[in-house]
Amino acid sequence: MPSGKHQVEVDLPIEVIWDFVKDMDNWAPLVPNYIHHEKLNEQQSTWEFKSDLGLIKKKISLLIDIKEWIEPTRVSFALKGKSEKYFGQGYFEAKAIHLESNEIDRLS
């Protein structure tokens, strides 16, 4: 099963990041190949993506089940295909980065 990791450092307080992440309407459209999503309740939503496998193009529908919301650092989820045999899991994790005074001087 494919897996990957994407990491970004953002110069914002972790609380500001959480305000963005806690509402999937903010970040869902940023996911590659995103078409649409619909919230079913606080823990579940359906998402649609376009799949481009060379000559084969199709729409993939997934059910996303939020397993945990740990403010302000983590959201974990499981996913499965609504009509296909797709399944997986993932998470978003935020960590506050505190720079030492010598690092701040170096970056200035």
VOTORBA-476325 format. One record per atom (N, C-alpha, C, O): residue in one letter; x, y, z; residue number from 1; chain; atom name. Coordinates in steps of 0.1 Angstrom, whole numbers, plus 5000, padded with zeros to 4 digits. Example, Ala and Ser with C-alpha at 12.3 -4.5 7.8 and 13.67 -1.06 7.14 Angstrom:
SEPA  vexlo     u     v     w  lumvo  marke  guba
SEPA      a  5132  4943  5078      1      A     N
SEPA      a  5123  4955  5078      1      A    CA
SEPA      a  5132  4967  5078      1      A     C
SEPA      a  5142  4967  5085      1      A     O
SEPA      s  5128  4978  5071      2      A     N
SEPA      s  5137  4989  5071      2      A    CA
SEPA      s  5129  5000  5079      2      A     C
SEPA      s  5134  5011  5080      2      A     O
This chain:
SEPA  vexlo     u     v     w  lumvo  marke  guba
SEPA      m  5008  4988  5000      1      A     N
SEPA      m  5000  5000  5000      1      A    CA
SEPA      m  5009  5012  5000      1      A     C
SEPA      m  5018  5013  5008      1      A     O
SEPA      p  5006  5022  4991      2      A     N
SEPA      p  5014  5034  4991      2      A    CA
SEPA      p  5013  5042  5004      2      A     C
SEPA      p  5003  5042  5010      2      A     O
SEPA      s  5024  5049  5008      3      A     N
SEPA      s  5023  5058  5019      3      A    CA
SEPA      s  5033  5069  5017      3      A     C
SEPA      s  5041  5069  5007      3      A     O
SEPA      g  5031  5079  5025      4      A     N
SEPA      g  5040  5091  5023      4      A    CA
SEPA      g  5039  5100  5035      4      A     C
SEPA      g  5030  5099  5043      4      A     O
SEPA      k  5048  5110  5035      5      A     N
SEPA      k  5048  5120  5045      5      A    CA
SEPA      k  5051  5133  5039      5      A     C
SEPA      k  5060  5134  5031      5      A     O
SEPA      h  5044  5143  5043      6      A     N
SEPA      h  5046  5157  5039      6      A    CA
SEPA      h  5048  5165  5051      6      A     C
SEPA      h  5039  5165  5060      6      A     O
SEPA      q  5058  5173  5052      7      A     N
SEPA      q  5061  5182  5064      7      A    CA
SEPA      q  5063  5196  5059      7      A     C
SEPA      q  5070  5198  5050      7      A     O
SEPA      v  5058  5205  5067      8      A     N
SEPA      v  5059  5220  5064      8      A    CA
SEPA      v  5061  5227  5077      8      A     C
SEPA      v  5054  5224  5087      8      A     O
SEPA      e  5070  5236  5077      9      A     N
SEPA      e  5072  5245  5089      9      A    CA
SEPA      e  5065  5258  5086      9      A     C
SEPA      e  5067  5264  5075      9      A     O
SEPA      v  5056  5263  5095     10      A     N
SEPA      v  5048  5275  5093     10      A    CA
SEPA      v  5051  5284  5104     10      A     C
SEPA      v  5050  5280  5116     10      A     O
SEPA      d  5054  5297  5102     11      A     N
SEPA      d  5057  5306  5112     11      A    CA
SEPA      d  5044  5313  5118     11      A     C
SEPA      d  5042  5324  5116     11      A     O
SEPA      l  5036  5304  5124     12      A     N
SEPA      l  5024  5309  5131     12      A    CA
SEPA      l  5022  5301  5144     12      A     C
SEPA      l  5027  5290  5145     12      A     O
SEPA      p  5015  5307  5154     13      A     N
SEPA      p  5013  5300  5166     13      A    CA
SEPA      p  5004  5288  5163     13      A     C
SEPA      p  4996  5287  5154     13      A     O
SEPA      i  5007  5277  5171     14      A     N
SEPA      i  5000  5264  5169     14      A    CA
SEPA      i  4985  5266  5170     14      A     C
SEPA      i  4977  5259  5164     14      A     O
SEPA      e  4980  5276  5178     15      A     N
SEPA      e  4966  5278  5180     15      A    CA
SEPA      e  4959  5283  5167     15      A     C
SEPA      e  4948  5280  5164     15      A     O
SEPA      v  4967  5291  5159     16      A     N
SEPA      v  4962  5296  5146     16      A    CA
SEPA      v  4961  5284  5137     16      A     C
SEPA      v  4952  5283  5129     16      A     O
SEPA      i  4971  5275  5137     17      A     N
SEPA      i  4971  5264  5128     17      A    CA
SEPA      i  4959  5255  5132     17      A     C
SEPA      i  4952  5250  5123     17      A     O
SEPA      w  4956  5253  5145     18      A     N
SEPA      w  4945  5245  5149     18      A    CA
SEPA      w  4932  5251  5144     18      A     C
SEPA      w  4923  5243  5140     18      A     O
SEPA      d  4930  5264  5145     19      A     N
SEPA      d  4918  5270  5140     19      A    CA
SEPA      d  4915  5267  5126     19      A     C
SEPA      d  4904  5266  5122     19      A     O
SEPA      f  4926  5265  5118     20      A     N
SEPA      f  4924  5262  5104     20      A    CA
SEPA      f  4921  5247  5102     20      A     C
SEPA      f  4912  5243  5095     20      A     O
SEPA      v  4929  5238  5109     21      A     N
SEPA      v  4927  5224  5108     21      A    CA
SEPA      v  4914  5218  5113     21      A     C
SEPA      v  4909  5208  5108     21      A     O
SEPA      k  4909  5224  5124     22      A     N
SEPA      k  4897  5218  5131     22      A    CA
SEPA      k  4885  5218  5122     22      A     C
SEPA      k  4875  5212  5125     22      A     O
SEPA      d  4885  5226  5111     23      A     N
SEPA      d  4874  5226  5102     23      A    CA
SEPA      d  4878  5221  5088     23      A     C
SEPA      d  4885  5228  5081     23      A     O
SEPA      m  4874  5209  5085     24      A     N
SEPA      m  4879  5203  5072     24      A    CA
SEPA      m  4875  5211  5060     24      A     C
SEPA      m  4881  5210  5049     24      A     O
SEPA      d  4865  5220  5061     25      A     N
SEPA      d  4861  5228  5050     25      A    CA
SEPA      d  4872  5237  5046     25      A     C
SEPA      d  4873  5241  5034     25      A     O
SEPA      n  4881  5241  5055     26      A     N
SEPA      n  4893  5249  5052     26      A    CA
SEPA      n  4903  5242  5044     26      A     C
SEPA      n  4908  5248  5034     26      A     O
SEPA      w  4906  5230  5047     27      A     N
SEPA      w  4918  5223  5040     27      A    CA
SEPA      w  4914  5212  5031     27      A     C
SEPA      w  4923  5208  5023     27      A     O
SEPA      a  4902  5207  5031     28      A     N
SEPA      a  4898  5197  5021     28      A    CA
SEPA      a  4901  5200  5007     28      A     C
SEPA      a  4907  5192  5000     28      A     O
SEPA      p  4898  5212  5002     29      A     N
SEPA      p  4901  5216  4988     29      A    CA
SEPA      p  4916  5216  4985     29      A     C
SEPA      p  4920  5217  4973     29      A     O
SEPA      l  4925  5216  4995     30      A     N
SEPA      l  4939  5216  4993     30      A    CA
SEPA      l  4945  5202  4990     30      A     C
SEPA      l  4956  5201  4985     30      A     O
SEPA      v  4937  5191  4992     31      A     N
SEPA      v  4942  5178  4990     31      A    CA
SEPA      v  4942  5175  4975     31      A     C
SEPA      v  4933  5179  4968     31      A     O
SEPA      p  4953  5169  4970     32      A     N
SEPA      p  4955  5167  4956     32      A    CA
SEPA      p  4943  5159  4950     32      A     C
SEPA      p  4938  5149  4956     32      A     O
SEPA      n  4939  5163  4938     33      A     N
SEPA      n  4928  5156  4931     33      A    CA
SEPA      n  4914  5157  4937     33      A     C
SEPA      n  4905  5149  4934     33      A     O
SEPA      y  4913  5166  4947     34      A     N
SEPA      y  4900  5168  4954     34      A    CA
SEPA      y  4889  5173  4944     34      A     C
SEPA      y  4892  5181  4935     34      A     O
SEPA      i  4877  5168  4946     35      A     N
SEPA      i  4865  5172  4938     35      A    CA
SEPA      i  4855  5179  4948     35      A     C
SEPA      i  4851  5190  4946     35      A     O
SEPA      h  4851  5171  4958     36      A     N
SEPA      h  4840  5175  4967     36      A    CA
SEPA      h  4841  5167  4980     36      A     C
SEPA      h  4846  5156  4980     36      A     O
SEPA      h  4835  5173  4990     37      A     N
SEPA      h  4834  5165  5003     37      A    CA
SEPA      h  4820  5170  5009     37      A     C
SEPA      h  4815  5180  5006     37      A     O
SEPA      e  4815  5161  5018     38      A     N
SEPA      e  4803  5164  5025     38      A    CA
SEPA      e  4804  5158  5039     38      A     C
SEPA      e  4807  5146  5041     38      A     O
SEPA      k  4801  5167  5049     39      A     N
SEPA      k  4801  5162  5063     39      A    CA
SEPA      k  4788  5155  5066     39      A     C
SEPA      k  4777  5160  5063     39      A     O
SEPA      l  4790  5143  5071     40      A     N
SEPA      l  4778  5135  5075     40      A    CA
SEPA      l  4775  5138  5090     40      A     C
SEPA      l  4763  5139  5093     40      A     O
SEPA      n  4785  5139  5098     41      A     N
SEPA      n  4784  5143  5112     41      A    CA
SEPA      n  4797  5148  5116     41      A     C
SEPA      n  4806  5150  5108     41      A     O
SEPA      e  4800  5149  5129     42      A     N
SEPA      e  4812  5155  5134     42      A    CA
SEPA      e  4824  5145  5132     42      A     C
SEPA      e  4836  5149  5132     42      A     O
SEPA      q  4821  5132  5130     43      A     N
SEPA      q  4832  5122  5129     43      A    CA
SEPA      q  4833  5116  5115     43      A     C
SEPA      q  4843  5111  5112     43      A     O
SEPA      q  4823  5118  5107     44      A     N
SEPA      q  4823  5112  5094     44      A    CA
SEPA      q  4820  5121  5082     44      A     C
SEPA      q  4813  5131  5084     44      A     O
SEPA      s  4826  5119  5071     45      A     N
SEPA      s  4824  5127  5059     45      A    CA
SEPA      s  4827  5118  5047     45      A     C
SEPA      s  4833  5108  5048     45      A     O
SEPA      t  4821  5122  5036     46      A     N
SEPA      t  4825  5115  5023     46      A    CA
SEPA      t  4833  5125  5015     46      A     C
SEPA      t  4830  5137  5015     46      A     O
SEPA      w  4842  5120  5007     47      A     N
SEPA      w  4851  5128  4999     47      A    CA
SEPA      w  4851  5122  4985     47      A     C
SEPA      w  4851  5109  4983     47      A     O
SEPA      e  4852  5130  4975     48      A     N
SEPA      e  4854  5125  4961     48      A    CA
SEPA      e  4867  5131  4955     48      A     C
SEPA      e  4870  5143  4957     48      A     O
SEPA      f  4874  5122  4948     49      A     N
SEPA      f  4886  5126  4942     49      A    CA
SEPA      f  4886  5121  4927     49      A     C
SEPA      f  4879  5111  4924     49      A     O
SEPA      k  4894  5127  4919     50      A     N
SEPA      k  4895  5122  4905     50      A    CA
SEPA      k  4908  5114  4905     50      A     C
SEPA      k  4919  5118  4910     50      A     O
SEPA      s  4908  5103  4899     51      A     N
SEPA      s  4919  5094  4898     51      A    CA
SEPA      s  4924  5095  4883     51      A     C
SEPA      s  4916  5094  4874     51      A     O
SEPA      d  4937  5096  4881     52      A     N
SEPA      d  4943  5097  4868     52      A    CA
SEPA      d  4954  5087  4867     52      A     C
SEPA      d  4965  5089  4871     52      A     O
SEPA      l  4951  5075  4862     53      A     N
SEPA      l  4960  5064  4860     53      A    CA
SEPA      l  4964  5062  4845     53      A     C
SEPA      l  4961  5052  4839     53      A     O
SEPA      g  4970  5073  4840     54      A     N
SEPA      g  4973  5072  4825     54      A    CA
SEPA      g  4961  5073  4817     54      A     C
SEPA      g  4954  5084  4817     54      A     O
SEPA      l  4957  5063  4810     55      A     N
SEPA      l  4945  5063  4801     55      A    CA
SEPA      l  4932  5062  4809     55      A     C
SEPA      l  4921  5065  4804     55      A     O
SEPA      i  4933  5056  4821     56      A     N
SEPA      i  4921  5054  4829     56      A    CA
SEPA      i  4919  5066  4839     56      A     C
SEPA      i  4928  5069  4847     56      A     O
SEPA      k  4907  5072  4838     57      A     N
SEPA      k  4903  5083  4846     57      A    CA
SEPA      k  4890  5079  4853     57      A     C
SEPA      k  4881  5075  4846     57      A     O
SEPA      k  4889  5080  4866     58      A     N
SEPA      k  4876  5077  4872     58      A    CA
SEPA      k  4875  5085  4885     58      A     C
SEPA      k  4885  5091  4890     58      A     O
SEPA      k  4863  5086  4890     59      A     N
SEPA      k  4860  5093  4903     59      A    CA
SEPA      k  4861  5082  4914     59      A     C
SEPA      k  4855  5072  4913     59      A     O
SEPA      i  4867  5086  4925     60      A     N
SEPA      i  4868  5077  4937     60      A    CA
SEPA      i  4861  5084  4948     60      A     C
SEPA      i  4863  5095  4951     60      A     O
SEPA      s  4852  5076  4955     61      A     N
SEPA      s  4844  5081  4966     61      A    CA
SEPA      s  4849  5074  4979     61      A     C
SEPA      s  4850  5062  4979     61      A     O
SEPA      l  4852  5081  4989     62      A     N
SEPA      l  4857  5076  5001     62      A    CA
SEPA      l  4849  5080  5013     62      A     C
SEPA      l  4844  5091  5013     62      A     O
SEPA      l  4848  5071  5023     63      A     N
SEPA      l  4842  5075  5036     63      A    CA
SEPA      l  4853  5077  5046     63      A     C
SEPA      l  4862  5068  5048     63      A     O
SEPA      i  4854  5089  5051     64      A     N
SEPA      i  4864  5093  5061     64      A    CA
SEPA      i  4858  5092  5075     64      A     C
SEPA      i  4848  5098  5077     64      A     O
SEPA      d  4865  5085  5084     65      A     N
SEPA      d  4860  5084  5098     65      A    CA
SEPA      d  4871  5090  5107     65      A     C
SEPA      d  4882  5084  5108     65      A     O
SEPA      i  4868  5101  5113     66      A     N
SEPA      i  4878  5107  5123     66      A    CA
SEPA      i  4878  5099  5135     66      A     C
SEPA      i  4868  5096  5142     66      A     O
SEPA      k  4890  5094  5139     67      A     N
SEPA      k  4892  5086  5150     67      A    CA
SEPA      k  4895  5094  5163     67      A     C
SEPA      k  4891  5090  5174     67      A     O
SEPA      e  4902  5105  5161     68      A     N
SEPA      e  4905  5114  5173     68      A    CA
SEPA      e  4908  5128  5168     68      A     C
SEPA      e  4914  5131  5158     68      A     O
SEPA      w  4903  5137  5177     69      A     N
SEPA      w  4906  5152  5175     69      A    CA
SEPA      w  4914  5155  5189     69      A     C
SEPA      w  4907  5155  5199     69      A     O
SEPA      i  4926  5158  5188     70      A     N
SEPA      i  4934  5161  5200     70      A    CA
SEPA      i  4939  5176  5198     70      A     C
SEPA      i  4949  5178  5191     70      A     O
SEPA      e  4931  5185  5203     71      A     N
SEPA      e  4935  5199  5202     71      A    CA
SEPA      e  4947  5203  5210     71      A     C
SEPA      e  4948  5198  5221     71      A     O
SEPA      p  4957  5210  5205     72      A     N
SEPA      p  4958  5216  5191     72      A    CA
SEPA      p  4968  5208  5182     72      A     C
SEPA      p  4973  5214  5173     72      A     O
SEPA      t  4970  5195  5185     73      A     N
SEPA      t  4981  5189  5178     73      A    CA
SEPA      t  4978  5178  5168     73      A     C
SEPA      t  4986  5175  5159     73      A     O
SEPA      r  4967  5171  5169     74      A     N
SEPA      r  4965  5159  5161     74      A    CA
SEPA      r  4951  5156  5157     74      A     C
SEPA      r  4941  5158  5165     74      A     O
SEPA      v  4949  5152  5144     75      A     N
SEPA      v  4937  5146  5139     75      A    CA
SEPA      v  4941  5133  5132     75      A     C
SEPA      v  4949  5133  5123     75      A     O
SEPA      s  4935  5122  5137     76      A     N
SEPA      s  4937  5109  5130     76      A    CA
SEPA      s  4924  5104  5124     76      A     C
SEPA      s  4914  5107  5129     76      A     O
SEPA      f  4926  5097  5113     77      A     N
SEPA      f  4914  5092  5105     77      A    CA
SEPA      f  4917  5079  5099     77      A     C
SEPA      f  4928  5075  5096     77      A     O
SEPA      a  4906  5072  5095     78      A     N
SEPA      a  4906  5060  5087     78      A    CA
SEPA      a  4897  5063  5075     78      A     C
SEPA      a  4888  5071  5075     78      A     O
SEPA      l  4900  5056  5064     79      A     N
SEPA      l  4893  5058  5052     79      A    CA
SEPA      l  4890  5045  5045     79      A     C
SEPA      l  4898  5036  5046     79      A     O
SEPA      k  4879  5045  5038     80      A     N
SEPA      k  4876  5033  5030     80      A    CA
SEPA      k  4867  5037  5018     80      A     C
SEPA      k  4860  5047  5019     80      A     O
SEPA      g  4869  5029  5007     81      A     N
SEPA      g  4861  5032  4995     81      A    CA
SEPA      g  4847  5029  4997     81      A     C
SEPA      g  4843  5019  5004     81      A     O
SEPA      k  4838  5038  4991     82      A     N
SEPA      k  4824  5035  4992     82      A    CA
SEPA      k  4820  5024  4984     82      A     C
SEPA      k  4811  5016  4987     82      A     O
SEPA      s  4826  5022  4972     83      A     N
SEPA      s  4822  5011  4963     83      A    CA
SEPA      s  4834  5003  4958     83      A     C
SEPA      s  4833  4993  4952     83      A     O
SEPA      e  4846  5008  4961     84      A     N
SEPA      e  4858  5001  4957     84      A    CA
SEPA      e  4865  4996  4970     84      A     C
SEPA      e  4861  4999  4981     84      A     O
SEPA      k  4875  4987  4968     85      A     N
SEPA      k  4882  4981  4980     85      A    CA
SEPA      k  4894  4989  4984     85      A     C
SEPA      k  4905  4984  4985     85      A     O
SEPA      y  4892  5002  4986     86      A     N
SEPA      y  4902  5011  4991     86      A    CA
SEPA      y  4901  5012  5006     86      A     C
SEPA      y  4890  5012  5011     86      A     O
SEPA      f  4912  5012  5013     87      A     N
SEPA      f  4912  5015  5028     87      A    CA
SEPA      f  4925  5020  5032     87      A     C
SEPA      f  4936  5018  5025     87      A     O
SEPA      g  4925  5027  5043     88      A     N
SEPA      g  4938  5033  5048     88      A    CA
SEPA      g  4936  5041  5060     88      A     C
SEPA      g  4925  5041  5066     88      A     O
SEPA      q  4946  5047  5065     89      A     N
SEPA      q  4945  5056  5076     89      A    CA
SEPA      q  4956  5067  5075     89      A     C
SEPA      q  4965  5066  5067     89      A     O
SEPA      g  4954  5077  5083     90      A     N
SEPA      g  4964  5088  5083     90      A    CA
SEPA      g  4962  5097  5094     90      A     C
SEPA      g  4953  5095  5103     90      A     O
SEPA      y  4970  5108  5095     91      A     N
SEPA      y  4968  5118  5105     91      A    CA
SEPA      y  4975  5131  5101     91      A     C
SEPA      y  4983  5131  5092     91      A     O
SEPA      f  4971  5142  5107     92      A     N
SEPA      f  4977  5155  5107     92      A    CA
SEPA      f  4982  5157  5120     92      A     C
SEPA      f  4975  5155  5130     92      A     O
SEPA      e  4995  5162  5121     93      A     N
SEPA      e  5001  5164  5134     93      A    CA
SEPA      e  5008  5178  5134     93      A     C
SEPA      e  5015  5181  5124     93      A     O
SEPA      a  5006  5185  5144     94      A     N
SEPA      a  5012  5198  5145     94      A    CA
SEPA      a  5021  5198  5158     94      A     C
SEPA      a  5017  5193  5168     94      A     O
SEPA      k  5033  5204  5157     95      A     N
SEPA      k  5042  5206  5168     95      A    CA
SEPA      k  5046  5220  5169     95      A     C
SEPA      k  5050  5226  5159     95      A     O
SEPA      a  5046  5226  5181     96      A     N
SEPA      a  5051  5239  5183     96      A    CA
SEPA      a  5066  5239  5183     96      A     C
SEPA      a  5072  5230  5189     96      A     O
SEPA      i  5072  5248  5175     97      A     N
SEPA      i  5087  5249  5174     97      A    CA
SEPA      i  5091  5261  5182     97      A     C
SEPA      i  5087  5272  5179     97      A     O
SEPA      h  5100  5259  5192     98      A     N
SEPA      h  5105  5271  5199     98      A    CA
SEPA      h  5119  5272  5196     98      A     C
SEPA      h  5128  5264  5198     98      A     O
SEPA      l  5122  5284  5189     99      A     N
SEPA      l  5136  5286  5185     99      A    CA
SEPA      l  5144  5292  5197     99      A     C
SEPA      l  5139  5300  5205     99      A     O
SEPA      e  5156  5287  5198    100      A     N
SEPA      e  5166  5293  5208    100      A    CA
SEPA      e  5170  5307  5204    100      A     C
SEPA      e  5169  5310  5192    100      A     O
SEPA      s  5174  5315  5214    101      A     N
SEPA      s  5177  5329  5210    101      A    CA
SEPA      s  5189  5330  5200    101      A     C
SEPA      s  5189  5339  5192    101      A     O
SEPA      n  5198  5320  5201    102      A     N
SEPA      n  5209  5321  5191    102      A    CA
SEPA      n  5204  5317  5177    102      A     C
SEPA      n  5209  5322  5167    102      A     O
SEPA      e  5194  5309  5176    103      A     N
SEPA      e  5188  5306  5163    103      A    CA
SEPA      e  5180  5318  5157    103      A     C
SEPA      e  5180  5320  5145    103      A     O
SEPA      i  5173  5325  5166    104      A     N
SEPA      i  5166  5336  5162    104      A    CA
SEPA      i  5175  5347  5157    104      A     C
SEPA      i  5173  5353  5146    104      A     O
SEPA      d  5187  5349  5164    105      A     N
SEPA      d  5197  5359  5159    105      A    CA
SEPA      d  5202  5355  5145    105      A     C
SEPA      d  5204  5364  5137    105      A     O
SEPA      r  5204  5342  5143    106      A     N
SEPA      r  5210  5338  5131    106      A    CA
SEPA      r  5200  5340  5119    106      A     C
SEPA      r  5204  5343  5108    106      A     O
SEPA      l  5187  5338  5122    107      A     N
SEPA      l  5177  5340  5112    107      A    CA
SEPA      l  5174  5354  5109    107      A     C
SEPA      l  5168  5357  5098    107      A     O
SEPA      s  5177  5363  5118    108      A     N
SEPA      s  5174  5378  5116    108      A    CA
SEPA      s  5183  5384  5106    108      A     C
SEPA      s  5182  5396  5103    108      A     O
